[in-house]
């Protein structure tokens, strides 16, 4: 992850056939660990130590005889034993090249992970992973630091766009599918950041506090499902503390939960700059120190060798660290699939289609009064205002930043902030304006940048339709102070809507934003950060060439007081210099970082569950999304007993083909607990077509975690089941009886 890497350096629907893996996938070798053990048995102590700490190439010149590609990480192999060299690259949205450390190297940029989550489609998530994994291999990387599944607990988190939203089932299923897609190329994908890396403010020093049962039922459940579905070869532990211990030396998380309860076979790597000790970290379950130059010391180098020789870390534990590393490489296929000798050119044109289809399926139509959209053929005069829509679409900042094919028409360096040395405000060269002009050759379409108030109003009044583009830039390493649209864009939207009754607002944001103008604007689209073909995708939705089908994977608050925390915790405790110093551990080896608690008092009731628990009505609920057609649910049948499932007939009652996402929410009758999403399925239907769909509940969502068992317990009794279009839809309610059931952790 480039996150603190260069910051510290500065201180000192897609069909899976669209992008196939460059190397065919085989089933993981069942004897992977046994093979790894046989290799480790032939290693010297120094060879073992060499494999459990990794170089950060921008700061590691001269430390290896192998080529150092400017990227995230590098681990030399052992030629005499056939252990391969490993090169690591960020991240989940494409092969990152954040500040062009590899001059001229471009890659295909997917839309944000939040946009992919909005598809509610594991198939689309997997296709994106297949594509970026194939490009990583072509560029000679065999570990991709992808797979972000941290739950969104706060709408202002600067990194929300990299994750899959607020629900553990959606995050786990789609995150796992993405990981599986990456690894289909015989390269490794991580899953990250384990765990509770839920805000960027003070992320290097905060202590996330939560009880075990709610942690198991929320963030850990997302990781558990993602690991089961994707089988990632590596888990990346987080920067922050969890209940008093650093995540990368947290015995409960790494040994108890991950390795013991879940039986995880791969290796745990640290986040870059996230290691704080030698013996404690190794004994607590950390297997490899990543980006060693960014820590206060190379803890897993000479200090680890000394700790083994003194008996502070057993030889058995060191062997397990190396065995887990090799097992991950072997079972993902990376061990036996050599990298190309020279970088290859991926099929960029074909891969761009992957990115565009994901963006089209993830764009959410939030509001559409009077059927303002799709753009009517009678709209001959259209004005497009703001958002740099004439040049491109916005992307999020940080380690996931992709330098996309086509270049960056806007790139702005940051002057002073925590991420300033490794982040730039960057747009992808995909102009919505140009795409609209191409899609509507018979219309007169003009553009204004939004700065001239009078010109905006005059152009809006004279047009048949006004489309206002609004942006909110977010980035790794800092949170936004609030969820308002910045730079007076709320006033711009309100003014244009006051002048033109047919106004459409198109939002390119990293997460939810407030909409004080919502009653004045008849149509609103959430486009997220839509990737390198975002302009074409937005135009396809606006014109009706593609029927919108995205569903919100995250709740949009009606006001700033509704979420559990109105602003980033700790923002008022430290000034910018203190936060930057805390992050720059390598530059401050003698400093003892301050620490402060963040108590997640909502527990397992994250996102939509919080709103139901508190009886609050959000602006737009989780699961919400409109279409240009209509769907009906008919003849539902619920079954209980040992397993909860519902079959329902989904009917397209409109005149357009489209996709619907029936959602199943469950709660035990009389428990007082909020309903939880237990199942969903994306269904594509032609006009008049119907299909009977079966939704089978994820049993751990229906259950509660019982620390006394320990494990999951479904209490016997009556359960309420809602089949709806979003988390607040109770129009179709059923009941059934479930038997008491217990499951292992």
C-alpha positions in Angstrom: 0.0 0.0 0.0 1.6 3.3 -0.9 -0.5 5.1 1.8 2.4 6.1 4.1 5.0 4.7 1.8 5.8 7.8 -0.2 4.5 10.0 2.6 7.4 8.7 4.7 9.8 9.0 1.9 8.8 12.6 1.6 9.3 13.1 5.3 12.7 11.6 4.8 -22.3 -7.3 -15.6 -20.0 -8.2 -17.1 -19.6 -11.5 -18.7 -16.5 -13.2 -17.4 -15.4 -13.9 -21.0 -14.7 -10.2 -21.5 -11.4 -10.4 -19.6 -10.0 -13.9 -19.1 -7.0 -14.6 -16.9 -3.7 -14.8 -18.7 -3.0 -18.1 -16.9 -5.8 -20.7 -16.4 -6.9 -21.3 -12.8 -6.4 -24.7 -11.2 -7.9 -25.9 -7.9 -5.6 -25.1 -5.0 -3.1 -27.9 -4.2 -4.5 -29.9 -1.3 -1.0 -30.7 -0.2 0.2 -27.1 -0.3 1.2 -26.9 3.3 2.9 -30.3 3.3 4.9 -29.1 0.3 5.7 -25.9 2.0 6.9 -27.7 5.1 9.3 -29.9 3.0 10.8 -26.8 1.4 11.2 -25.0 4.7 12.9 -28.1 6.2 15.8 -27.5 3.8 16.3 -23.8 4.6 18.9 -22.2 6.7 18.0 -19.8 9.5 19.1 -16.9 7.4 17.0 -18.0 4.4 13.9 -18.2 6.6 14.5 -14.8 8.0 15.0 -13.4 4.5 11.4 -14.4 3.6 9.6 -12.8 6.5 10.5 -9.2 5.8 9.9 -7.3 2.6 11.6 -4.4 0.9 9.8 -1.2 0.0 11.3 -0.6 -3.5 11.4 3.2 -3.5 13.6 3.2 -0.4 15.4 -0.1 -0.8 18.0 0.6 -3.5 21.1 -1.7 -3.3 19.5 -4.2 -1.0 19.0 -6.9 -3.7 20.7 -8.1 -6.8 17.3 -8.5 -8.4 15.4 -5.8 -10.3 13.4 -3.5 -8.1 10.3 -2.3 -9.8 9.0 0.9 -8.2 5.9 -0.4 -6.5 4.7 -1.5 -3.1 6.9 -4.4 -2.1 9.7 -6.9 -3.0 10.8 -10.2 -1.5 13.7 -12.1 -3.0 13.3 -15.7 -3.7 15.6 -18.6 -3.0 16.9 -20.0 -6.3 18.4 -23.2 -5.0 15.0 -24.2 -3.5 12.8 -22.9 -6.3 11.2 -20.2 -4.1 10.1 -17.4 -6.5 10.8 -13.7 -6.2 7.7 -11.8 -5.2 6.7 -8.3 -6.3 3.7 -6.6 -4.8 1.5 -3.9 -6.2 -1.5 -1.9 -4.9 -4.6 -2.2 -5.1 -8.3 -3.1 -5.5 -9.2 -0.7 -8.4 -6.4 -1.6 -10.8 -2.6 -1.9 -10.9 -1.7 1.3 -9.1 1.0 3.8 -10.1 0.0 6.6 -7.8 2.4 9.5 -8.6 3.9 7.9 -11.7 6.8 6.2 -9.9 6.9 4.0 -13.1 7.0 6.6 -15.8 4.5 6.0 -18.6 3.0 2.9 -17.1 -0.8 2.9 -17.3 -3.5 0.4 -16.3 -7.2 -0.1 -16.5 -9.0 1.7 -13.7 -12.1 0.1 -12.3 -14.8 2.2 -10.7 -14.6 2.5 -6.9 -15.2 -0.6 -4.8 -18.3 1.2 -3.5 -19.6 1.4 -7.1 -18.9 -2.3 -7.6 -20.7 -3.1 -4.3 -23.7 -1.1 -5.8 -24.0 -3.8 -8.5 -25.0 -6.4 -5.8 -23.4 -8.8 -8.2 -20.6 -11.2 -7.2 -20.2 -12.0 -11.0 -19.4 -8.4 -11.8 -17.0 -8.1 -8.8 -15.2 -11.3 -9.9 -14.9 -10.0 -13.5 -13.2 -6.9 -12.2 -10.8 -9.0 -10.2 -10.0 -11.2 -13.1 -9.2 -8.2 -15.2 -6.9 -6.3 -12.8 -5.2 -9.6 -11.8 -4.4 -10.3 -15.4 -2.9 -6.8 -15.8 -0.9 -7.2 -12.6 0.6 -10.5 -14.0 1.4 -8.8 -17.3 3.3 -6.1 -15.5 5.2 -8.8 -13.5 3.5 -8.5 -10.2 2.4 -11.7 -8.4 0.9 -10.2 -5.3 -1.9 -7.6 -5.5 -2.8 -5.7 -2.4 -6.5 -5.9 -3.2 -9.6 -7.1 -1.3 -10.7 -4.3 0.9 -13.7 -5.3 3.0 -13.7 -3.0 6.0 -17.2 -2.1 6.9 -18.3 1.5 6.6 -19.1 2.7 10.1 -19.0 6.4 9.3 -20.0 8.2 6.1 -17.0 10.7 6.4 -14.3 8.0 6.2 -11.9 9.1 3.5 -11.4 5.5 2.4 -15.0 4.5 2.1 -14.7 4.4 -1.7 -12.2 1.6 -1.5 -14.5 -0.7 0.5 -17.8 -2.5 -0.2 -20.2 -0.6 2.1 -21.8 -1.2 5.4 -23.2 -4.7 5.3 -21.1 -7.8 6.1 -23.0 -10.1 3.7 -22.6 -7.8 0.7 -19.0 -6.9 1.6 -18.0 -10.5 2.2 -19.6 -12.0 -0.9 -18.5 -9.3 -3.4 -15.1 -8.9 -1.7 -14.6 -12.6 -1.9 -15.6 -12.7 -5.5 -13.2 -9.9 -6.4 -10.4 -11.8 -4.6 -11.2 -15.0 -6.4 -11.1 -13.2 -9.7 -7.6 -11.7 -9.0 -6.3 -15.1 -7.9 -7.6 -16.8 -11.0 -4.5 -15.4 -12.7 -2.2 -17.5 -10.4 -1.3 -14.5 -8.4 -2.0 -13.6 -4.8 -4.7 -11.3 -3.5 -4.8 -10.0 0.0 -7.9 -9.3 2.1 -7.5 -6.1 4.2 -7.3 -4.3 6.6 -7.8 -6.8 9.4 -9.5 -5.2 11.4 -11.6 -2.2 12.3 -9.6 0.3 10.1 -12.8 2.3 10.0 -11.4 5.9 9.8 -8.3 7.6 8.5 -7.9 10.3 11.1 -5.3 9.0 13.5 -5.3 5.6 11.8 -1.8 4.9 12.9 -2.5 5.5 16.6 -6.2 5.0 17.4 -7.5 2.2 19.5 -10.8 0.7 18.2 -12.9 -0.5 21.1 -15.8 -3.0 20.6 -16.9 -6.2 22.4 -16.3 -9.6 20.9 -19.8 -10.6 20.0 -20.7 -7.4 18.0 -17.3 -7.5 16.4 -17.9 -11.1 15.2 -21.3 -10.1 13.9 -20.1 -7.2 11.9 -16.6 -6.5 10.6 -15.2 -9.9 11.3 -18.2 -11.6 9.6 -17.4 -9.6 6.4 -13.8 -10.9 6.6 -14.9 -14.4 7.4 -17.2 -14.6 4.4 -14.7 -13.0 2.1 -12.0 -15.5 3.1 -14.4 -18.4 2.6 -15.5 -17.1 -0.8 -12.2 -15.8 -2.2 -9.5 -17.9 -0.4 -7.0 -15.1 -0.3 -3.5 -16.2 0.1 -2.7 -13.4 2.5 -4.4 -11.3 5.1 -3.1 -7.7 5.7 -3.5 -6.5 9.2 -4.4 -2.9 10.0 -2.6 0.1 11.4 -4.8 0.7 14.4 -5.1 -1.0 17.7 -8.1 -3.2 18.5 -9.1 -3.4 22.1 -5.7 -2.3 23.3 -3.3 -4.2 21.0 -2.0 -3.2 17.6 -3.8 -5.1 14.9 -0.5 -6.5 13.6 0.4 -7.9 17.0 -3.1 -8.8 18.2 -3.2 -12.4 19.5 -7.0 -12.4 19.5 -7.4 -11.4 15.9 -4.5 -13.2 14.3 -4.1 -16.4 16.4 -7.5 -16.9 18.0 -9.9 -15.8 15.3 -8.1 -16.0 12.0 -5.8 -19.0 12.4 -7.6 -21.1 15.1 -11.3 -20.5 14.6 -11.3 -19.9 10.9 -8.5 -22.4 10.1 -6.8 -19.8 7.8 -3.8 -21.4 5.9 -2.1 -18.4 4.3 0.1 -15.7 5.7 -0.5 -12.5 7.6 1.4 -9.5 6.2 1.6 -6.2 7.9 0.3 -2.9 6.5 3.2 -0.7 5.5 4.5 1.0 8.6 2.2 -1.1 10.9 4.8 -3.1 12.9 5.8 -2.2 16.4 7.7 -5.1 17.9 9.6 -8.3 17.1 8.8 -11.1 19.5 5.3 -9.9 20.5 4.3 -9.5 16.9 5.7 -12.8 15.7 4.2 -14.7 18.6 0.8 -13.0 18.2 0.5 -14.2 14.6 2.2 -11.7 12.3 4.0 -13.7 9.6 5.7 -11.0 7.5 6.8 -7.4 7.9 5.9 -5.4 4.8 7.6 -2.3 3.5 10.2 -2.6 6.2 11.8 0.8 5.5 8.6 2.4 6.8 8.7 1.0 10.3 10.9 2.2 13.1 13.1 -0.9 12.7 13.4 -3.9 10.5 11.8 -6.0 13.3 11.7 -9.2 11.4 15.3 -9.0 10.2 18.3 -9.2 12.6 16.1 -8.7 15.7 13.9 -11.7 14.8 17.0 -13.9 14.2 18.3 -12.8 17.6 14.9 -13.5 19.2 14.9 -17.0 17.7 18.4 -17.7 18.9 17.4 -16.5 22.4 14.2 -18.6 22.4 11.9 -15.6 22.6 10.4 -16.7 19.3 10.5 -20.5 18.8 12.0 -22.2 15.8 8.6 -23.8 15.4 6.9 -20.4 15.1 9.5 -19.1 12.6 9.0 -22.2 10.5 5.2 -21.7 10.6 5.7 -18.1 9.4 7.6 -19.2 6.4 5.4 -22.2 5.8 2.3 -20.0 5.7 4.0 -17.6 3.2 4.9 -20.5 0.9 1.5 -22.2 1.4 -0.2 -19.0 0.2 2.1 -18.8 -2.9 1.6 -22.5 -3.6 -2.2 -22.7 -3.2 -2.8 -19.5 -5.2 -0.7 -20.9 -8.0 1.8 -18.0 -7.8 4.6 -20.3 -6.7 4.6 -22.4 -9.9 3.6 -19.7 -12.4 6.7 -17.7 -13.3 6.4 -14.0 -14.1 7.1 -12.9 -17.7 10.7 -11.9 -18.3 9.5 -8.6 -19.7 6.4 -6.6 -19.1 3.6 -7.4 -21.5 0.9 -5.0 -22.9 -2.6 -6.0 -21.6 -5.6 -5.9 -24.0 -6.5 -2.4 -22.8 -9.5 -1.9 -25.1 -11.1 -5.1 -24.0 -10.4 -4.4 -20.4 -11.9 -1.0 -20.6 -15.2 -2.7 -21.4 -14.9 -4.5 -18.0 -14.6 -1.2 -16.3 -17.4 0.4 -18.1 -19.9 -2.4 -17.5 -19.1 -2.4 -13.8 -19.7 1.4 -13.7 -23.0 1.1 -15.6 -24.2 -1.6 -13.3 -23.1 0.3 -10.2 -24.5 3.8 -10.9 -27.5 4.4 -8.7 -30.6 6.3 -9.8 -31.6 7.9 -6.5 -34.6 10.0 -7.6 -36.5 10.4 -10.9 -39.7 12.5 -10.5 -41.8 13.1 -13.5 -39.6 10.7 -15.4 -37.1 13.4 -16.2 -34.8 10.6 -17.1 -33.9 9.0 -19.4 -33.3 12.2 -21.4 -36.3 12.6 -23.7 -35.8 12.8 -27.4 -37.6 16.1 -27.2 -34.8 17.7 -25.2 -32.9 19.5 -28.0 -31.1 22.0 -25.8 -29.1 20.7 -22.9 -26.7 22.5 -20.6 -24.1 20.6 -18.6 -22.7 22.5 -15.7 -19.7 21.9 -13.3 -17.7 19.0 -12.1 -15.1 19.3 -14.9 -17.5 17.2 -16.9 -15.9 18.5 -20.1 -12.6 16.9 -19.2 -13.2 13.7 -17.2 -14.4 12.0 -14.1 -13.0 12.1 -10.6 -11.2 9.3 -8.8 -10.3 8.7 -5.1 -6.9 9.3 -3.7 -4.3 7.1 -2.0 -2.7 3.7 -2.6 -5.5 2.6 -4.9 -4.9 5.4 -7.4 -4.6 4.1 -10.9 -2.9 6.1 -13.7 -5.4 5.0 -16.3 -5.2 4.5 -20.0 -5.8 7.8 -21.6 -4.0 9.9 -19.1 -5.1 12.4 -16.4 -6.6 15.6 -17.8 -6.5 17.1 -14.3 -3.9 16.3 -11.7 -3.5 18.6 -8.7 -0.7 18.2 -6.2 -1.5 18.8 -2.5 0.4 21.4 -0.6 0.0 20.4 3.0 -1.8 17.4 4.3 -1.0 13.9 5.6 -1.2 12.3 2.1 0.4 15.2 0.2 3.6 13.3 -0.8 1.9 10.3 -2.3 -1.5 11.6 -3.4 -2.8 13.9 -6.1 -6.3 14.9 -7.0 -6.7 13.0 -10.2 -9.3 12.7 -13.0 -9.6 10.0 -15.5 -9.8 11.1 -19.2 -13.4 10.1 -19.8 -15.5 13.2 -20.4 -19.3 12.9 -19.7 -19.8 15.9 -21.9 -18.1 14.3 -24.9 -20.0 11.0 -24.3 -23.3 12.8 -24.2 -22.6 14.7 -27.4 -21.8 11.4 -29.1 -24.9 9.7 -27.7 -27.2 12.7 -28.6 -26.0 14.0 -32.0 -29.2 15.8 -32.6 -29.1 17.9 -29.4 -27.4 21.2 -28.8 -25.3 20.5 -25.7 -23.2 23.3 -24.1 -20.9 23.3 -21.1 -20.3 25.8 -18.3 -17.8 25.3 -15.5 -20.2 26.6 -12.9 -18.2 29.6 -11.7 -20.2 32.4 -13.3 -23.5 32.5 -11.3 -25.5 34.6 -13.8 -24.2 32.6 -16.8 -25.3 29.4 -15.1 -28.9 30.7 -14.5 -29.2 32.2 -18.0 -28.1 29.0 -19.7 -30.3 26.8 -17.4 -33.4 28.9 -18.2 -32.7 28.8 -21.9 -32.3 25.0 -22.0 -34.8 22.1 -22.0 -32.7 20.2 -19.5 -29.8 21.1 -17.1 -27.4 18.5 -15.8 -25.2 19.6 -12.9 -22.2 17.5 -12.1 -21.0 17.8 -8.5 -17.9 16.2 -6.9 -16.5 15.3 -3.5 -12.9 14.2 -3.5 -11.8 11.8 -0.7 -8.5 10.1 -0.1 -6.7 7.6 2.0 -4.8 9.1 5.0 -7.4 11.7 5.9 -11.1 11.9 6.4 -13.4 14.7 5.2 -14.5 17.0 8.0 -18.1 16.7 7.0 -20.3 15.1 4.3 -21.4 18.3 2.6 -20.5 18.9 -1.0 -17.5 21.2 -1.0 -16.9 24.5 -2.8 -20.5 25.8 -2.7 -21.7 23.1 -5.0 -25.0 22.8 -3.0 -25.7 26.5 -3.8 -24.9 25.9 -7.4 -27.3 22.9 -7.7 -30.1 24.8 -5.8 -29.7 27.9 -8.1 -29.8 25.9 -11.3 -32.8 23.9 -10.1 -34.5 27.2 -9.3 -34.0 28.3 -12.8 -34.7 25.1 -14.6 -37.4 22.6 -13.4 -35.9 19.8 -15.4 -32.6 19.6 -13.5 -30.5 16.5 -13.0 -27.8 16.2 -10.4 -25.0 13.8 -11.1 -22.8 13.1 -8.1 -19.2 11.8 -8.2 -18.5 11.2 -4.6 -16.5 8.9 -2.3 -19.6 8.1 -0.2 -22.8 9.6 1.1 -23.3 13.4 0.9 -26.0 15.6 2.3 -28.5 17.1 -0.2 -30.2 20.2 1.1 -31.5 20.9 -2.4 -33.2 17.5 -2.8 -36.8 18.7 -2.8 -36.0 21.1 -5.7 -34.2 18.6 -8.0 -36.4 16.0 -9.7 -33.6 13.6 -10.7 -30.4 12.6 -8.9 -27.8 10.0 -9.9 -25.0 8.7 -7.7 -22.1 7.8 -10.0 -19.5 7.3 -7.3 -15.9 7.4 -8.7 -16.9 5.6 -12.0 -13.4 4.7 -13.3 -11.7 5.3 -16.6 -14.8 4.8 -18.7 -17.1 6.7 -16.3 -18.1 9.4 -18.7 -19.4 6.8 -21.2 -21.2 5.0 -18.4 -22.9 8.1 -17.0 -24.0 9.1 -20.5 -25.4 5.6 -21.1 -27.5 5.9 -17.9 -28.7 9.5 -18.6 -29.8 8.7 -22.1 -31.4 5.3 -21.3 -28.9 3.3 -23.4 -28.4 1.4 -20.2 -31.2 1.0 -17.6 -29.9 1.9 -14.1 -29.8 -1.0 -11.7 -27.4 0.0 -9.0 -28.5 -0.3 -5.3 -27.0 1.6 -2.4 -24.5 -0.5 -0.4 -24.4 2.4 2.1 -27.0 4.6 3.8 -27.3 8.3 2.9 -28.1 10.3 6.1 -30.8 13.0 6.0 -28.6 15.1 8.3 -25.2 15.0 9.9 -26.6 14.2 13.3 -28.0 10.8 12.2 -24.8 8.7 12.0 -23.2 7.3 15.2 -20.5 10.0 15.0 -21.0 13.3 13.4 -17.3 13.9 12.5 -14.0 12.0 12.6 -13.0 11.1 16.1 -9.7 12.6 17.1 -9.8 15.4 14.5 -9.9 17.9 17.3 -7.3 16.2 19.5 -4.3 16.6 17.2 -3.1 19.2 14.8 -2.0 18.2 11.3 1.7 18.1 12.2 1.1 15.7 15.1 -1.0 13.4 12.9 1.7 13.4 10.2 4.4 12.8 12.8 2.4 9.8 14.2 2.2 8.4 10.6 5.9 8.9 9.9 7.2 6.2 12.2 10.3 5.5 10.2 11.2 9.2 10.4 10.7 9.3 14.1 12.2 6.1 15.5 12.4 7.3 19.1 8.9 8.8 19.2 6.2 7.1 21.2 2.9 7.6 19.4 0.0 8.9 21.3 -3.0 6.7 21.3 -6.7 7.5 21.8 -9.8 5.3 21.9 -12.6 5.2 19.4 -15.6 3.3 20.9 -17.9 1.8 18.4 -21.0 2.0 20.6 -23.3 0.9 17.7 -21.7 -2.5 18.0 -23.0 -4.9 15.3 -25.8 -2.4 14.3 -23.8 -0.8 11.5 -25.4 1.4 8.9 -29.1 0.6 8.1 -29.3 -1.4 11.4 -28.4 1.7 13.3 -31.1 3.7 11.6 -33.8 1.1 12.3 -32.6 0.7 15.9 -32.9 4.5 16.5 -36.1 4.9 14.5 -34.5 7.4 12.1 -35.5 7.9 8.5 -32.4 8.4 6.2 -32.4 10.4 3.1 -31.9 7.3 1.0 -31.8 3.8 2.6 -29.4 0.9 2.1 -30.5 -1.1 -0.9 -32.3 1.7 -2.6 -32.1 2.2 -6.3 -34.6 3.1 -9.1 -35.0 1.8 -12.6 -36.6 2.9 -15.9 -38.9 -0.1 -15.6 -40.9 -1.6 -12.8 -40.8 -4.9 -10.9 -43.3 -6.8 -8.8 -42.8 -9.6 -6.3 -45.5 -12.2 -6.3 -46.4 -15.5 -4.7 -43.7 -15.7 -2.0 -43.2 -18.9 -0.1 -41.0 -19.1 3.0 -39.6 -22.2 4.5 -38.0 -22.6 8.0 -36.9 -25.5 10.1 -33.2 -26.0 9.9 -32.6 -23.5 7.1 -34.4 -20.3 6.2 -35.2 -19.6 2.5 -37.8 -17.7 0.5 -38.8 -18.3 -3.1 -40.5 -15.4 -4.8 -41.6 -14.6 -8.4 -39.9 -11.4 -9.7 -41.7 -9.9 -12.6 -40.7 -7.1 -14.9 -44.0 -5.2 -15.3 -42.6 -2.4 -17.4 -41.6 -1.8 -21.0 -37.8 -2.0 -20.7 -35.3 -4.7 -20.0 -33.7 -4.2 -16.6 -32.2 -5.7 -13.5 -33.7 -5.9 -10.0 -32.2 -6.9 -6.7 -34.8 -8.5 -4.4 -33.5 -8.4 -0.8 -34.3 -10.6 2.2 -34.2 -9.1 5.7 -34.6 -11.2 8.8 -35.1 -10.7 12.6 -36.3 -12.9 15.4 -39.8 -12.0 16.4 -39.8 -10.2 19.7 -36.1 -9.7 19.9 -36.2 -6.0 19.3 -33.1 -6.4 17.1 -33.0 -4.5 13.7 -33.6 -6.6 10.6 -30.5 -7.8 8.9 -29.8 -8.5 5.2 -29.7 -12.3 5.0 -29.9 -12.8 1.2 -30.1 -11.0 -2.2 -29.9 -11.8 -5.9 -29.4 -9.6 -8.9 -32.0 -10.7 -11.6 -32.0 -9.4 -15.2 -35.4 -9.6 -16.9 -36.9 -8.6 -20.3 -40.2 -6.7 -20.4 -43.0 -8.9 -19.1 -40.6 -11.7 -18.1 -40.8 -13.4 -14.7 -38.5 -15.6 -12.8 -38.8 -17.5 -9.6 -35.9 -16.7 -7.4 -34.8 -18.5 -4.2 -33.1 -16.5 -1.5 -31.4 -18.7 1.1 -30.4 -17.0 4.3 -26.8 -16.8 5.4 -27.2 -18.6 8.8 -24.6 -16.5 10.6 -26.7 -13.4 9.7 -29.8 -15.0 11.2 -27.8 -16.1 14.3 -26.2 -14.2 17.1 -22.7 -14.8 18.3 -22.5 -16.4 21.7 -19.1 -16.0 23.4 -20.0 -18.7 26.0 -20.4 -21.5 23.4 -18.3 -20.2 21.8 -19.9 -19.9 18.3 -23.1 -18.9 16.5 -26.5 -19.6 17.9 -29.8 -19.4 16.0 -32.5 -19.3 18.7 -35.5 -21.4 18.1 -38.7 -19.6 17.5 -40.6 -17.3 15.1 -38.8 -15.1 12.6 -40.0 -12.1 10.6 -38.9 -12.0 7.0 -39.2 -9.0 4.7 -38.8 -9.3 0.9 -38.1 -5.8 -0.2 -36.4 -3.3 -2.5 -34.4 -1.7 0.3 -33.7 -2.0 4.1 -36.8 0.0 5.0 -39.3 -1.8 2.7 -41.8 -3.8 4.8 -44.5 -4.1 2.2 -44.1 -7.9 1.9 -43.7 -9.5 5.3 -43.7 -13.2 6.1 -43.1 -15.3 9.2 -41.6 -18.8 9.7 -40.3 -20.9 12.5 -36.6 -21.9 12.9 -35.1 -24.7 14.9 -32.4 -23.9 17.4 -29.0 -24.4 15.8 -25.4 -23.8 16.8 -22.4 -23.4 14.6 -18.6 -23.2 15.3 -17.0 -19.8 15.3 
